[in-house]
Amino acid sequence: MADTIIKVQDNAPYLVTGSFEVQDASGATFQVEAGKPVALCRCGQSANKPFCDGSHRAAEFESQVKAE
């Protein structure tokens, strides 16, 4: 089993669990609490990017991606 799991949720953010770090484009690391799941924005509307702040609900974001 993988140490890190990225779950693609329907109409919601990516949920990342396990051992990981989140970096920006320059390689700087965002502070995240060890062992705590992180929700990453998919809709582009979050005021706290790259993290989800729930804005996808107001934006009526829709996406149901399924693995083949």
C-alpha positions as a Markdown table, in Angstrom:
| # | Residue | x | y | z |
|---|---|---|---|---|
| 1 | Met | 0.0 | 0.0 | 0.0 |
| 2 | Ala | 1.2 | 3.6 | -0.8 |
| 3 | Asp | 2.5 | 5.9 | 2.0 |
| 4 | Thr | 0.6 | 8.8 | 0.4 |
| 5 | Ile | -2.9 | 8.7 | -1.0 |
| 6 | Ile | -4.5 | 11.4 | -3.1 |
| 7 | Lys | -8.3 | 10.9 | -3.2 |
| 8 | Val | -10.2 | 12.6 | -6.1 |
| 9 | Gln | -13.5 | 13.4 | -4.5 |
| 10 | Asp | -16.6 | 14.2 | -6.5 |
| 11 | Asn | -17.3 | 17.9 | -6.7 |
| 12 | Ala | -14.8 | 18.6 | -4.0 |
| 13 | Pro | -11.0 | 19.1 | -3.3 |
| 14 | Tyr | -8.2 | 16.5 | -3.6 |
| 15 | Leu | -7.8 | 14.9 | -0.2 |
| 16 | Val | -4.2 | 14.0 | 0.6 |
| 17 | Thr | -3.3 | 11.6 | 3.4 |
| 18 | Gly | -0.1 | 9.9 | 4.5 |
| 19 | Ser | 3.4 | 11.2 | 4.5 |
| 20 | Phe | 3.9 | 14.2 | 2.2 |
| 21 | Glu | 4.9 | 17.9 | 1.9 |
| 22 | Val | 3.3 | 20.6 | -0.3 |
| 23 | Gln | 5.6 | 22.8 | -2.3 |
| 24 | Asp | 5.1 | 25.9 | -4.3 |
| 25 | Ala | 6.5 | 26.4 | -7.8 |
| 26 | Ser | 9.8 | 27.6 | -6.5 |
| 27 | Gly | 10.2 | 24.6 | -4.2 |
| 28 | Ala | 9.3 | 26.4 | -0.9 |
| 29 | Thr | 7.3 | 24.2 | 1.5 |
| 30 | Phe | 3.9 | 25.1 | 2.9 |
| 31 | Gln | 3.5 | 24.4 | 6.6 |
| 32 | Val | 1.1 | 21.5 | 7.1 |
| 33 | Glu | 0.5 | 19.5 | 10.3 |
| 34 | Ala | 2.2 | 16.1 | 10.2 |
| 35 | Gly | -0.2 | 13.2 | 10.0 |
| 36 | Lys | -3.2 | 15.5 | 9.3 |
| 37 | Pro | -5.0 | 15.2 | 5.9 |
| 38 | Val | -4.9 | 18.2 | 3.6 |
| 39 | Ala | -7.6 | 19.3 | 1.1 |
| 40 | Leu | -6.2 | 20.8 | -2.1 |
| 41 | Cys | -8.3 | 23.2 | -4.1 |
| 42 | Arg | -9.5 | 22.0 | -7.5 |
| 43 | Cys | -12.0 | 24.7 | -8.4 |
| 44 | Gly | -9.6 | 27.6 | -8.4 |
| 45 | Gln | -11.9 | 29.8 | -6.2 |
| 46 | Ser | -10.2 | 29.3 | -2.8 |
| 47 | Ala | -8.9 | 32.4 | -1.0 |
| 48 | Asn | -6.3 | 30.1 | 0.7 |
| 49 | Lys | -4.7 | 28.4 | -2.4 |
| 50 | Pro | -3.5 | 25.8 | -2.7 |
| 51 | Phe | -5.7 | 24.6 | 0.2 |
| 52 | Cys | -9.5 | 24.3 | -0.1 |
| 53 | Asp | -11.6 | 26.8 | 1.9 |
| 54 | Gly | -15.0 | 25.4 | 0.8 |
| 55 | Ser | -15.4 | 27.9 | -2.0 |
| 56 | His | -16.3 | 25.1 | -4.5 |
| 57 | Arg | -19.8 | 24.9 | -2.9 |
| 58 | Ala | -20.6 | 28.6 | -3.8 |
| 59 | Ala | -19.0 | 28.2 | -7.2 |
| 60 | Glu | -21.1 | 25.1 | -7.8 |
| 61 | Phe | -17.9 | 23.2 | -8.9 |
| 62 | Glu | -18.7 | 19.9 | -10.6 |
| 63 | Ser | -16.3 | 17.2 | -11.4 |
| 64 | Gln | -16.6 | 13.4 | -11.2 |
| 65 | Val | -13.3 | 11.9 | -12.3 |
| 66 | Lys | -13.2 | 8.1 | -12.3 |
| 67 | Ala | -10.2 | 5.8 | -12.7 |
| 68 | Glu | -10.4 | 3.5 | -15.7 |
